[in-house]
Amino acid sequence: MVVVIDNLKERPRHPEKQSNADSPLLRKPDWIRVKAPGSPEYARTRNIVKTHNLVTVCEEAACPNIGECWSQRHATFMILGEICTRACAFCNVSTGVPLPVDADEPARVADAVVRLGLRHVVITSVDRDDLEDGGAEHFARTIRAIRQVAPDTSIEVLTPDFLRKEGALENVVAAQPDVFNHNLETVPSLYLNIRPGARYFHSLRLLQRVKELDARIFTKSGIMVGLGETRNDIMQVMDDMRAANIDFITIGQYLQPTRKHAPIDRFVSPDEFDAYATTARAKGFLMVSATPLTRSSHHADEDFKKLKAARASAIR
């Protein structure tokens, strides 16, 4: 039996998963392998993150692209702490009782954005079901803090679903991020096992509501594949996203963090990802990223430029 321990706290990182049976860790195919981090720029990015006492989803979610992104000084900041109130079967972020909200965090994030020289920044968070607004005001304060010191930096938020948090979405939208991202993560039939604390149609409606509140904001959502979904499942999710007027879809391979997490059903081939990308473009998405190593914030700065260009082209 494998027990996953958070070394900083000497407690199980995923206490809710300790009774799960161990599942096999499949050998990764060649197209999944990445270089270990270690460049001077990677070390500089890590130092800025640590000296500002910030958390990144790059580390907490064990992102395979951390070496590439941090070597380019691209870090995705995870606000509202590092402990999540939910227990999704795919996620490596710690589950438990979160600490109180850090009121100084927005200013530290903004200063880190300046020190890293970011043209585009992605801000995400853990789920904070314990908070009355799910952390929405903290998102808004972080956006405003960045605007104050880095007005030319575009801002992308990757938010929780704010389930049963009246007025939360409206608060974040009012702060006017350039991109509003909320991941559906998987197909509806797998929600009970993979994302039990969420509701598929609530997440879709959240993204649709963003457009209703402010049509200028780009909307974005992503799913993982390799969890047991079918091609028809993916096609339906694409159609649902387009019906909700979502601009940008990301599709990436699910990678199992530990033996206690949801097992990988299979590794989807690069050719299949190419086919998904072709179909998504045909369905009318302004932007598509579908590769084995695609993650929500991977190449987000370059993708934002392409997203703006695609909208301008569509308007002509």
PANU-357270 format. One record per residue: residue number from 1; y, z, x of N, C-alpha, C in turn. Coordinates in steps of 0.1 Angstrom, whole numbers, plus 2048, in hexadecimal, padded with zeros to 3 digits. Atoms other than C-alpha are relative to their C-alpha. Example, Ala and Ser with C-alpha at 12.3 -4.5 7.8 and 13.67 -1.06 7.14 Angstrom:
<atom 1,<7F4,800,809>,<7D3,84E,87B>,<80C,800,809>>,
<atom 2,<7F5,800,7F7>,<7F5,847,889>,<80B,808,7F8>>,
//
This chain:
<atom 1,<7F4,800,808>,<800,800,800>,<80C,800,809>>,
<atom 2,<7F3,801,7F9>,<823,7F7,80C>,<80B,808,7F9>>,
<atom 3,<7F5,7F8,806>,<83F,810,806>,<80D,7FB,807>>,
<atom 4,<7F3,805,7FB>,<862,800,80B>,<80A,80C,801>>,
<atom 5,<7F7,7F4,7FE>,<879,81B,81A>,<80E,7FB,805>>,
<atom 6,<7F2,802,7FC>,<89F,819,81D>,<802,80A,80B>>,
<atom 7,<7FF,7F7,7F5>,<8A3,826,840>,<80D,808,801>>,
<atom 8,<7F4,7F9,800>,<8C7,831,83A>,<7FF,80C,7F7>>,
<atom 9,<801,7F5,80A>,<8BD,848,81E>,<7F3,807,800>>,
<atom 10,<80D,7FA,7FF>,<899,850,826>,<7FA,802,7F2>>,
<atom 11,<805,800,80E>,<88F,848,802>,<7FB,7F2,7FD>>,
<atom 12,<805,80E,804>,<87C,82B,7F2>,<80C,7F8,7FC>>,
<atom 13,<7F5,809,803>,<894,80E,7F0>,<7FE,7FB,7F1>>,
<atom 14,<803,804,80D>,<883,803,7D0>,<7F6,80A,7FA>>,
<atom 15,<809,7F6,805>,<874,823,7C0>,<7F8,7FB,7F4>>,
<atom 16,<806,804,80C>,<86C,811,7A0>,<7F4,7F6,803>>,
<atom 17,<80A,80A,7FC>,<855,7F8,7B3>,<7F4,807,807>>,
<atom 18,<80A,7FA,7F7>,<840,812,7C6>,<7F2,800,7FA>>,
<atom 19,<80D,801,806>,<824,811,7AC>,<7FB,7F2,7FE>>,
<atom 20,<804,80E,801>,<822,7EB,7AC>,<7F4,7FE,80A>>,
<atom 21,<80B,805,7F7>,<802,7DC,7BB>,<806,7F7,80A>>,
<atom 22,<7FC,809,7F6>,<807,7CB,7DC>,<7FC,7F2,7FD>>,
<atom 23,<803,80E,802>,<80A,7A6,7D9>,<800,7F9,80D>>,
<atom 24,<800,807,7F3>,<803,78D,7F5>,<80D,7FA,804>>,
<atom 25,<7F4,807,7FB>,<820,780,80A>,<7FB,7F3,806>>,
<atom 26,<805,80D,7FC>,<81A,75B,80D>,<807,7FB,80D>>,
<atom 27,<7FA,806,7F4>,<820,749,82E>,<80B,7F6,7FC>>,
<atom 28,<7F5,809,803>,<841,737,82D>,<7FE,7F2,806>>,
<atom 29,<801,80E,7FB>,<840,711,831>,<80B,7FE,80A>>,
<atom 30,<7F6,803,7F5>,<854,701,84E>,<80E,7FE,7FA>>,
<atom 31,<7F2,802,805>,<871,6F8,837>,<807,80C,7FC>>,
<atom 32,<7F9,7F4,804>,<878,71C,82F>,<805,808,80D>>,
<atom 33,<7FE,7F9,7F4>,<87A,728,853>,<80F,7FF,805>>,
<atom 34,<7F2,801,7FB>,<89D,731,861>,<800,808,80E>>,
<atom 35,<7FE,7FA,7F3>,<8AA,73C,883>,<805,80F,7FF>>,
<atom 36,<7FC,7F2,801>,<8AE,761,88A>,<80F,801,804>>,
<atom 37,<7F2,7FF,7FD>,<8D3,76C,88B>,<802,806,80E>>,
<atom 38,<7FD,7FA,7F3>,<8E4,774,8AC>,<80B,7FA,807>>,
<atom 39,<7F5,806,7F9>,<902,75F,8B4>,<80C,80A,801>>,
<atom 40,<7F5,7F7,7FE>,<923,76F,8C0>,<808,801,7F3>>,
<atom 41,<7F9,800,80C>,<934,765,89F>,<7F9,809,7F5>>,
<atom 42,<807,7F7,808>,<918,776,88C>,<803,80E,803>>,
<atom 43,<7FD,7F2,7FC>,<91E,796,89F>,<80E,804,7FC>>,
<atom 44,<7F2,7FD,804>,<944,793,898>,<801,803,7F1>>,
<atom 45,<800,7FE,80F>,<93E,78F,873>,<7FA,80E,7FD>>,
<atom 46,<807,7F3,803>,<926,7AD,873>,<809,80B,803>>,
<atom 47,<7F7,7F5,7FC>,<93F,7C2,885>,<80C,802,7F6>>,
<atom 48,<7F5,7FF,80A>,<95B,7BA,86C>,<7FB,807,7F4>>,
<atom 49,<806,7FA,80C>,<944,7C3,84F>,<7FE,80F,802>>,
<atom 50,<803,7F1,7FE>,<939,7E4,85F>,<80D,808,802>>,
<atom 51,<7F4,7F8,7FD>,<95C,7EF,86B>,<808,802,7F3>>,
<atom 52,<7F9,7FF,80C>,<969,7E9,848>,<7F8,808,7F5>>,
<atom 53,<809,7F8,809>,<94C,7FD,839>,<7FD,7F9,7F3>>,
<atom 54,<803,808,80C>,<942,7E1,822>,<7F1,7FC,800>>,
<atom 55,<80E,804,803>,<921,7D6,813>,<800,7F1,7FE>>,
<atom 56,<801,80E,802>,<915,7B2,813>,<7F3,7FD,7F9>>,
<atom 57,<80C,803,806>,<8FB,7A2,7FD>,<7F7,7F8,80A>>,
<atom 58,<807,807,7F6>,<8F1,78E,81B>,<7F5,809,806>>,
<atom 59,<809,7F6,7FA>,<8E1,7AE,82A>,<7F8,806,7F5>>,
<atom 60,<807,7F8,80A>,<8D8,7C0,80A>,<7F5,7F8,7F9>>,
<atom 61,<80A,808,806>,<8C5,7A3,7FB>,<7F7,7F8,809>>,
<atom 62,<808,806,7F5>,<8B6,798,81C>,<801,7F1,7FF>>,
<atom 63,<7FE,80F,802>,<8C5,775,819>,<7FB,7F9,80D>>,
<atom 64,<805,807,7F4>,<8B3,75C,830>,<80B,7F8,807>>,
<atom 65,<7F6,808,7FA>,<8D4,74B,837>,<80B,808,808>>,
<atom 66,<7F6,7F7,7FB>,<8E6,769,846>,<804,7FB,80E>>,
<atom 67,<7FD,805,7F2>,<8E4,75B,86A>,<80A,7F4,800>>,
<atom 68,<7F7,80C,801>,<8F4,73A,861>,<80D,804,7FA>>,
<atom 69,<7F3,7FD,806>,<90F,748,84A>,<808,809,808>>,
<atom 70,<7F7,7F7,7F9>,<91A,765,85F>,<804,7FA,80E>>,
<atom 71,<7FC,807,7F4>,<91B,74E,87E>,<80C,7F8,7FD>>,
<atom 72,<7F4,808,804>,<936,73B,86A>,<80A,80A,7FA>>,
<atom 73,<7F7,7F6,805>,<947,75C,860>,<800,800,7F1>>,
<atom 74,<801,800,80E>,<93C,758,83C>,<7F7,80C,7FB>>,
<atom 75,<808,7F5,805>,<931,779,82C>,<803,802,7F1>>,
<atom 76,<7FE,7FD,80E>,<92C,781,807>,<800,80F,7FE>>,
<atom 77,<7FE,7F2,801>,<93A,7A3,7FF>,<7FA,805,7F3>>,
<atom 78,<806,7FA,80B>,<927,7B9,7E7>,<807,80D,7FD>>,
<atom 79,<7F8,7F4,803>,<93E,7D2,7D6>,<7F9,809,7F7>>,
<atom 80,<805,7F6,809>,<938,7F1,7C1>,<7F3,807,805>>,
<atom 81,<80B,7F9,7F9>,<91F,7FF,7DA>,<7F4,7F8,802>>,
<atom 82,<80C,807,7FC>,<8FC,7F6,7E5>,<7F4,804,7F8>>,
<atom 83,<80B,7FB,809>,<8E7,807,7CA>,<802,7FA,7F2>>,
<atom 84,<800,807,80D>,<8DF,7F3,7AB>,<7FA,809,7F5>>,
<atom 85,<806,7F9,80B>,<8D8,802,789>,<7F4,7F9,7F9>>,
<atom 86,<80B,808,805>,<8BF,7E7,781>,<7F4,7FF,80A>>,
<atom 87,<80C,801,7F7>,<89C,7DF,78F>,<7FA,7F3,7FE>>,
<atom 88,<806,80D,801>,<897,7BA,78F>,<7F5,7FE,809>>,
<atom 89,<80D,801,7F8>,<875,7B0,79C>,<801,7F7,80C>>,
<atom 90,<7FE,80A,7F4>,<883,796,7B5>,<809,806,80A>>,
<atom 91,<7F4,7FC,7F8>,<8A0,7AA,7C4>,<7FD,80A,80A>>,
<atom 92,<801,7F7,7F5>,<8A2,7BC,7E5>,<80A,80B,801>>,
<atom 93,<7F5,7F6,800>,<8C1,7D0,7DD>,<7FA,80E,7FB>>,
<atom 94,<805,7F3,803>,<8BA,7F6,7DA>,<803,803,7F1>>,
<atom 95,<7FE,7FB,80E>,<8B5,805,7B7>,<801,80F,800>>,
<atom 96,<7FF,7F1,801>,<8C0,828,7AD>,<80D,804,7F9>>,
<atom 97,<7F4,7FB,805>,<8DE,83C,7A4>,<80C,7FD,809>>,
<atom 98,<7F5,804,7F7>,<8FE,82D,7B2>,<80A,80B,803>>,
<atom 99,<7F5,7F7,7FD>,<91A,840,7C3>,<80C,7FD,7F8>>,
<atom 100,<7F3,803,807>,<93D,843,7B4>,<806,7F3,806>>,
<atom 101,<7F8,80C,7FC>,<953,824,7B6>,<80A,803,80B>>,
<atom 102,<7F7,7FE,7F5>,<966,821,7D7>,<80D,7F9,7FD>>,
<atom 103,<7F4,806,804>,<98A,81C,7CD>,<807,7F8,80B>>,
<atom 104,<7FA,807,7F5>,<994,810,7F0>,<7F9,7F3,804>>,
<atom 105,<808,80B,7FD>,<979,7F5,7F1>,<808,7F2,7FF>>,
<atom 106,<7F9,80D,801>,<98F,7D8,7E4>,<809,7FD,80B>>,
<atom 107,<7F6,803,7F5>,<9A9,7DC,7FF>,<7F8,7FD,80D>>,
<atom 108,<807,803,7F4>,<98E,7DD,81A>,<7F9,7F2,800>>,
<atom 109,<805,80D,802>,<97E,7BE,80C>,<80A,7F6,804>>,
<atom 110,<7F5,80A,7FE>,<99F,7AC,80C>,<804,7FF,80F>>,
<atom 111,<7FD,800,7F2>,<9A6,7B7,830>,<7F5,7F9,808>>,
<atom 112,<80B,807,7F9>,<984,7AA,83B>,<801,7F1,7FE>>,
<atom 113,<7FE,80E,803>,<98B,789,82A>,<80A,7FA,80A>>,
<atom 114,<7F6,804,7F6>,<9AA,786,840>,<7FB,7FF,80E>>,
<atom 115,<805,800,7F2>,<999,790,860>,<7F5,7F6,803>>,
<atom 116,<80B,80A,7FF>,<97C,778,85A>,<806,7F2,7FF>>,
<atom 117,<7FA,80D,802>,<995,75C,852>,<7F9,7F8,7F5>>,
<atom 118,<808,807,80B>,<982,753,832>,<809,7F7,7F8>>,
<atom 119,<7F9,809,809>,<98F,734,81F>,<7FA,802,7F2>>,
<atom 120,<807,7FE,80D>,<976,73D,803>,<7F7,80C,801>>,
<atom 121,<807,7F4,7FF>,<967,75E,7FC>,<7F8,802,7F3>>,
<atom 122,<809,7FD,80B>,<94A,769,7E5>,<7FF,80F,7FF>>,
<atom 123,<801,7F2,803>,<94A,78B,7D5>,<7F6,803,7F6>>,
<atom 124,<80B,7FD,80A>,<92B,799,7C4>,<7FF,80F,7FF>>,
<atom 125,<802,7F2,801>,<91F,7BB,7BA>,<7F2,803,7FB>>,
<atom 126,<80C,7FB,807>,<901,7D0,7AF>,<803,801,7F2>>,
<atom 127,<7FE,7FD,80E>,<8FC,7D6,78A>,<805,80F,800>>,
<atom 128,<7FB,7F2,802>,<910,7F5,780>,<800,803,7F1>>,
<atom 129,<801,7FD,80E>,<903,7FD,75D>,<805,80E,7FD>>,
<atom 130,<7FB,7F2,802>,<90F,821,763>,<80F,800,7FD>>,
<atom 131,<7F2,800,802>,<933,816,761>,<804,7FB,7F3>>,
<atom 132,<7FB,804,80E>,<946,812,740>,<802,7F1,800>>,
<atom 133,<7FD,80E,800>,<951,7EF,74A>,<7F7,7F8,809>>,
<atom 134,<809,807,7F7>,<934,7E6,761>,<806,7FC,80E>>,
<atom 135,<7F9,803,7F3>,<94C,7E4,77F>,<80A,7F5,7FF>>,
<atom 136,<7F7,80B,802>,<962,7C9,770>,<80E,802,806>>,
<atom 137,<7F3,7FE,7FB>,<983,7D9,779>,<800,800,80F>>,
<atom 138,<801,800,7F1>,<977,7DE,79D>,<7FF,7F1,805>>,
<atom 139,<7FF,80F,7FD>,<970,7B8,79E>,<80E,7FB,800>>,
<atom 140,<7F2,804,802>,<993,7B2,791>,<809,805,80B>>,
<atom 141,<7F8,7FA,7F5>,<9A3,7C9,7AA>,<7FD,7FA,80E>>,
<atom 142,<804,807,7F3>,<990,7B8,7C7>,<806,7F2,800>>,
<atom 143,<7F9,80D,800>,<99C,796,7BC>,<80F,801,802>>,
<atom 144,<7F1,7FE,7FF>,<9C0,7A2,7B9>,<803,804,80F>>,
<atom 145,<7FD,7FC,7F2>,<9BE,7B3,7DC>,<7FF,7F4,809>>,
<atom 146,<802,80B,7F7>,<9B1,793,7EC>,<80C,7F6,7FE>>,
<atom 147,<7F5,809,802>,<9CC,77E,7DB>,<80D,804,807>>,
<atom 148,<7F4,7FB,7FA>,<9E7,795,7E8>,<801,7FD,80F>>,
<atom 149,<7FF,802,7F1>,<9DE,791,80D>,<7FB,7F3,805>>,
<atom 150,<805,80D,7FC>,<9CC,76F,80D>,<802,7F7,7F4>>,
<atom 151,<7FE,808,80D>,<9DC,75A,7F1>,<7FA,7F2,801>>,
<atom 152,<806,80D,7FF>,<9CD,73A,7FE>,<7F1,800,800>>,
<atom 153,<80E,7FF,800>,<9AA,747,7FE>,<7FA,7FF,7F2>>,
<atom 154,<806,801,80E>,<995,73B,7E0>,<7F6,80B,7FF>>,
<atom 155,<808,7F5,802>,<981,756,7D0>,<7F5,7FD,7F6>>,
<atom 156,<80C,802,808>,<95E,754,7C1>,<7FA,80D,7FD>>,
<atom 157,<806,7F3,804>,<94F,771,7AD>,<7F2,7FD,7FB>>,
<atom 158,<80E,801,805>,<929,775,7A7>,<7FE,80E,7FA>>,
<atom 159,<800,7F4,807>,<928,78F,78C>,<7F3,804,7FA>>,
<atom 160,<80B,7FC,809>,<90F,7A4,779>,<802,7FA,7F2>>,
<atom 161,<7FE,805,80E>,<90A,79C,754>,<809,808,7F7>>,
<atom 162,<7F7,7F8,808>,<920,7B8,748>,<7FA,803,7F2>>,
<atom 163,<807,7FE,80D>,<906,7BE,72C>,<805,80C,7F9>>,
<atom 164,<7FB,7F6,809>,<914,7D3,710>,<80D,807,806>>,
<atom 165,<7F3,7FB,7FA>,<936,7D8,723>,<80B,7F8,7FA>>,
<atom 166,<7F6,807,808>,<950,7CD,70A>,<80D,7FF,808>>,
<atom 167,<7F4,803,7F9>,<96F,7BD,71A>,<7FF,7FE,80F>>,
<atom 168,<802,800,7F1>,<960,7BD,73E>,<802,7F1,805>>,
<atom 169,<7FE,80E,7FB>,<95D,797,741>,<80E,7FC,7FF>>,
<atom 170,<7F2,804,801>,<980,792,734>,<809,805,80B>>,
<atom 171,<7F8,7F9,7F6>,<98E,7AA,74E>,<7FE,7F8,80D>>,
<atom 172,<802,807,7F4>,<97E,796,76B>,<806,7F2,7FF>>,
<atom 173,<7FB,80E,802>,<988,774,75D>,<810,801,801>>,
<atom 174,<7F2,7FE,800>,<9AC,781,759>,<806,800,80E>>,
<atom 175,<7FC,800,7F2>,<9AD,786,77F>,<800,7F2,806>>,
<atom 176,<800,80F,7FC>,<9A7,760,782>,<7F9,7FD,80D>>,
<atom 177,<807,805,7F5>,<98C,75B,79B>,<7FF,7F1,7FF>>,
<atom 178,<801,80E,801>,<988,737,7A5>,<7F2,7FB,7FB>>,
<atom 179,<80E,803,804>,<962,737,79F>,<7FA,80D,7FA>>,
<atom 180,<807,7F4,806>,<94F,74E,787>,<7F1,7FC,800>>,
<atom 181,<80E,803,7FF>,<92A,74F,790>,<7F8,80C,7FA>>,
<atom 182,<809,7F6,805>,<90F,762,77D>,<7F2,7F9,800>>,
<atom 183,<80D,806,7FF>,<8EB,75A,785>,<7F7,803,7F4>>,
<atom 184,<80B,7FE,80A>,<8D1,754,76A>,<7F3,805,806>>,
<atom 185,<80B,7FB,7F7>,<8B7,75A,786>,<7F3,7F9,7FD>>,
<atom 186,<80D,806,803>,<899,74C,773>,<800,7FB,7F2>>,
<atom 187,<802,806,80D>,<88C,73B,754>,<7FE,80B,7F5>>,
<atom 188,<801,7F6,80A>,<88C,74E,732>,<7F2,807,7FF>>,
<atom 189,<80E,7FA,801>,<866,753,731>,<7FC,80A,80A>>,
<atom 190,<803,7F7,7F5>,<867,766,751>,<809,80D,801>>,
<atom 191,<7F6,7F5,800>,<883,77E,749>,<7FA,80E,7FF>>,
<atom 192,<805,7F3,802>,<86E,79B,73D>,<7FA,806,80D>>,
<atom 193,<807,7FB,7F4>,<85B,79D,75E>,<80A,7FF,80C>>,
<atom 194,<7F8,802,7F4>,<876,790,777>,<80E,807,7FE>>,
<atom 195,<7F3,7FB,802>,<897,79B,768>,<801,809,7F3>>,
<atom 196,<802,7F8,80D>,<88E,7B6,74D>,<80C,806,7FB>>,
<atom 197,<7F4,7F9,805>,<8B0,7C6,74B>,<80B,7F7,7FA>>,
<atom 198,<7F6,80A,804>,<8C2,7A5,742>,<7FB,7F9,7F4>>,
<atom 199,<803,809,80B>,<8C3,78D,725>,<805,7F2,803>>,
<atom 200,<7FD,80E,7FC>,<8C1,768,72B>,<80C,7FA,7F8>>,
<atom 201,<7F5,806,808>,<8D8,75D,70E>,<80D,808,801>>,
<atom 202,<7F3,7F8,7FD>,<8F1,779,715>,<806,7FA,80D>>,
<atom 203,<7FA,806,7F3>,<8F5,76B,739>,<806,7F2,7FE>>,
<atom 204,<7FB,80D,803>,<8F9,748,72C>,<80E,801,7F8>>,
<atom 205,<7F4,7FE,808>,<913,754,713>,<80C,805,808>>,
<atom 206,<7F6,7FA,7F7>,<926,767,72E>,<807,7F4,807>>,
<atom 207,<7FA,80B,7F8>,<92B,747,742>,<807,7F6,7F6>>,
<atom 208,<7F9,808,80A>,<934,733,723>,<80D,806,7FC>>,
<atom 209,<7F4,7F9,804>,<94E,74D,71A>,<80A,7FF,80B>>,
<atom 210,<7F7,802,7F5>,<95E,74A,73C>,<809,7F3,7FE>>,
<atom 211,<7F9,80C,802>,<967,726,734>,<809,801,7F4>>,
<atom 212,<7F8,7FE,80C>,<974,730,712>,<80D,808,803>>,
<atom 213,<7F4,7F8,7FC>,<98B,749,722>,<809,7F9,809>>,
<atom 214,<7F8,807,7F7>,<997,734,73E>,<7F9,7F4,806>>,
<atom 215,<808,80C,7FC>,<98B,710,742>,<802,7FB,80E>>,
<atom 216,<7FE,804,7F2>,<99A,70D,764>,<7F6,806,80A>>,
<atom 217,<80A,7FA,7F7>,<980,724,773>,<7F3,7F9,801>>,
<atom 218,<80D,807,7FF>,<961,713,781>,<7F5,80B,7FD>>,
<atom 219,<80B,7F7,803>,<941,722,774>,<7F4,7FC,808>>,
<atom 220,<80B,803,7F7>,<921,724,789>,<7F5,809,7FC>>,
<atom 221,<80B,7F7,802>,<8FE,731,784>,<7F4,7FA,808>>,
<atom 222,<80B,804,7F8>,<8DD,730,797>,<7F3,806,7FB>>,
<atom 223,<80D,7FB,803>,<8B8,734,793>,<7F7,7FF,80D>>,
<atom 224,<80A,801,7F6>,<89B,73A,7AA>,<7F4,7F9,7FB>>,
<atom 225,<80C,807,804>,<87B,725,7A9>,<7F5,806,809>>,
<atom 226,<80B,7FB,7F8>,<858,72E,7B5>,<7FB,80D,7FA>>,
<atom 227,<804,7F3,807>,<853,74B,79C>,<7F6,7FD,7F5>>,
<atom 228,<80A,803,80B>,<83B,739,784>,<806,7F7,7F5>>,
<atom 229,<7FA,808,80A>,<854,724,771>,<7FA,7F1,800>>,
<atom 230,<804,80E,800>,<84C,700,767>,<80C,7F7,801>>,
<atom 231,<7F5,80A,7FF>,<861,6E0,76B>,<807,800,7F3>>,
<atom 232,<7FA,800,80D>,<867,6E0,746>,<809,80C,7FE>>,
<atom 233,<7F8,7F4,801>,<874,703,748>,<80E,7FE,807>>,
<atom 234,<7F4,803,7F9>,<88D,6F8,762>,<809,7F6,7F9>>,
<atom 235,<7F8,80A,807>,<898,6DA,74E>,<807,807,7F4>>,
<atom 236,<7FA,7F9,80B>,<89F,6F1,730>,<80B,809,805>>,
<atom 237,<7F5,7F8,7FB>,<8B4,709,745>,<80C,7F7,804>>,
<atom 238,<7F5,809,7FD>,<8C8,6EC,752>,<808,7FC,7F3>>,
<atom 239,<7F9,804,80D>,<8CF,6E0,72E>,<807,80C,7FA>>,
<atom 240,<7F9,7F4,805>,<8D8,704,724>,<80D,802,808>>,
<atom 241,<7F4,7FE,7F8>,<8F0,706,741>,<80B,7F6,7FC>>,
<atom 242,<7F6,80A,803>,<901,6E5,738>,<806,803,7F2>>,
<atom 243,<7FB,7FD,80D>,<904,6F0,714>,<80A,80B,801>>,
<atom 244,<7F6,7F5,7FE>,<917,70F,721>,<80B,7FB,809>>,
<atom 245,<7F5,806,7F8>,<92D,6F7,735>,<801,806,80E>>,
<atom 246,<801,7FB,7F2>,<922,705,757>,<802,7F4,80A>>,
<atom 247,<7FD,80B,7F7>,<930,6F0,773>,<7F6,7FE,80C>>,
<atom 248,<807,801,7F3>,<91A,6F8,791>,<7F3,808,7FE>>,
<atom 249,<80D,7FA,800>,<8F5,6FF,793>,<7FA,801,80E>>,
<atom 250,<807,7FF,7F3>,<8E2,70D,7B1>,<7F1,803,7FD>>,
<atom 251,<80E,7FD,802>,<8BC,70D,7B4>,<7FA,802,80E>>,
<atom 252,<806,7FC,7F3>,<8AA,71E,7D1>,<7F2,806,7FE>>,
<atom 253,<80E,7FA,7FF>,<887,72A,7DB>,<801,80F,7FF>>,
<atom 254,<802,7F2,800>,<87E,74D,7D2>,<7F8,804,80C>>,
<atom 255,<807,7FB,7F4>,<874,761,7F1>,<7FE,80F,7FD>>,
<atom 256,<804,7F3,804>,<861,781,7EB>,<804,80B,80B>>,
<atom 257,<7FC,7F6,7F6>,<872,79F,7FD>,<7F5,809,806>>,
<atom 258,<80B,7F7,7FB>,<853,7B6,7FF>,<7F4,7FD,7F7>>,
<atom 259,<80C,801,808>,<830,7B8,7F1>,<801,807,7F3>>,
<atom 260,<7FD,7F9,80D>,<83E,7CE,7D5>,<808,7F8,7F6>>,
<atom 261,<7F8,808,808>,<854,7B3,7C8>,<7F8,7F5,7F9>>,
<atom 262,<807,80B,807>,<84B,796,7B0>,<7FA,7F6,80A>>,
<atom 263,<807,809,7F7>,<832,77F,7C2>,<806,7F2,7FF>>,
<atom 264,<7FC,80E,801>,<83B,75C,7CB>,<7F4,7F8,7FA>>,
<atom 265,<80A,808,806>,<828,744,7B5>,<7FC,7F4,809>>,
<atom 266,<802,80C,7F7>,<82D,726,7CC>,<80D,7FD,807>>,
<atom 267,<7F4,805,7FA>,<845,717,7E5>,<803,7F2,7FB>>,
<atom 268,<7FC,80D,806>,<857,6FA,7D5>,<804,7F7,80C>>,
<atom 269,<7FE,80A,7F5>,<859,6DB,7EC>,<80E,7FB,800>>,
<atom 270,<7F3,806,7FF>,<87A,6CC,7F8>,<801,7F4,7F7>>,
<atom 271,<7FF,80C,809>,<872,6AC,7E4>,<802,805,7F2>>,
<atom 272,<7FE,7FB,80E>,<870,6C1,7C4>,<80E,804,7FE>>,
<atom 273,<7F2,7FC,801>,<891,6D0,7CC>,<80A,7F4,7FE>>,
<atom 274,<7F8,80D,801>,<8A0,6AD,7D1>,<7FF,7FB,7F2>>,
<atom 275,<802,805,80E>,<892,6A3,7AF>,<808,808,7F6>>,
<atom 276,<7F8,7F8,809>,<8A2,6C1,79E>,<80F,7FD,802>>,
<atom 277,<7F2,803,7FD>,<8C3,6B9,7AF>,<804,7F3,7F9>>,
<atom 278,<7FE,80D,807>,<8C1,695,7A2>,<802,802,7F1>>,
<atom 279,<7FF,7FE,80E>,<8BA,6A0,77F>,<80C,808,7FC>>,
<atom 280,<7F5,7F7,804>,<8D5,6BB,77F>,<80D,7F7,800>>,
<atom 281,<7F4,808,7FF>,<8EF,6A1,78A>,<800,7F7,7F3>>,
<atom 282,<801,808,80C>,<8E3,68A,76E>,<804,807,7F3>>,
<atom 283,<7FC,7F8,80C>,<8E8,6A6,755>,<80E,803,7FF>>,
<atom 284,<7F2,7FE,801>,<90C,6A8,75E>,<807,80C,807>>,
<atom 285,<7FA,7F6,7F8>,<911,6C5,776>,<80A,7FA,80A>>,
<atom 286,<7F6,805,7F7>,<930,6C1,78B>,<7FB,802,80F>>,
<atom 287,<805,7FC,7F3>,<91E,6D1,7A9>,<7F2,805,7FF>>,
<atom 288,<80E,7FC,7FF>,<8F9,6D6,7B2>,<7FC,804,80E>>,
<atom 289,<806,7FC,7F4>,<8E9,6E9,7CE>,<7F1,804,7FE>>,
<atom 290,<80E,7FE,803>,<8C3,6E7,7CD>,<7F8,7FE,80D>>,
<atom 291,<808,801,7F3>,<8B0,6EE,7EE>,<7F8,80D,801>>,
<atom 292,<807,7F3,7FF>,<896,708,7F8>,<808,80C,804>>,
<atom 293,<7F8,7F5,7FB>,<8B0,71D,80A>,<80D,801,7F9>>,
<atom 294,<7F3,7FE,808>,<8CC,719,7F0>,<800,80E,7FB>>,
<atom 295,<7FD,7F3,806>,<8DB,73A,7E7>,<80E,7FF,7FA>>,
<atom 296,<7F4,801,807>,<8F9,741,7D1>,<80D,7FE,808>>,
<atom 297,<7F4,801,7F8>,<913,745,7EC>,<7FE,7F8,80D>>,
<atom 298,<802,808,7F4>,<903,72E,807>,<809,7F4,7FF>>,
<atom 299,<7F7,80C,800>,<91D,714,811>,<80A,800,7F5>>,
<atom 300,<7F8,7FF,80C>,<933,721,7F5>,<80E,7FA,803>>,
<atom 301,<7F3,806,7FD>,<953,717,807>,<801,7F1,7FF>>,
<atom 302,<801,80F,801>,<949,6F3,80C>,<7FD,7FB,7F2>>,
<atom 303,<803,804,80E>,<93A,6F2,7E9>,<80C,801,7F7>>,
<atom 304,<7F4,7FE,809>,<95B,6FE,7DA>,<809,7F3,802>>,
<atom 305,<7F8,80C,7FE>,<96D,6E0,7EA>,<7FA,7F5,7F8>>,
<atom 306,<807,80B,807>,<953,6C8,7DC>,<802,802,7F1>>,
<atom 307,<7FF,7FD,80E>,<955,6D9,7BA>,<80E,7FC,7FB>>,
<atom 308,<7F3,804,804>,<97B,6D4,7B8>,<801,7F1,800>>,
<atom 309,<7FF,80E,7FF>,<977,6B0,7C3>,<7F9,7F9,7F5>>,
<atom 310,<808,805,80B>,<95C,6AA,7A9>,<808,801,7F3>>,
<atom 311,<7F8,7FF,80C>,<973,6B7,78D>,<80B,7F6,800>>,
<atom 312,<7F5,80A,7FF>,<990,6A2,799>,<7FB,7F2,7FD>>,
<atom 313,<805,80E,802>,<97A,683,799>,<7FC,7FE,7F2>>,
<atom 314,<804,801,80E>,<96D,68B,776>,<80B,7FE,7F7>>,
<atom 315,<7F4,801,808>,<990,68E,769>,<806,7F2,800>>,
<atom 316,<7FA,80D,7FE>,<99B,66C,776>,<7FB,7F6,7F6>>,
//
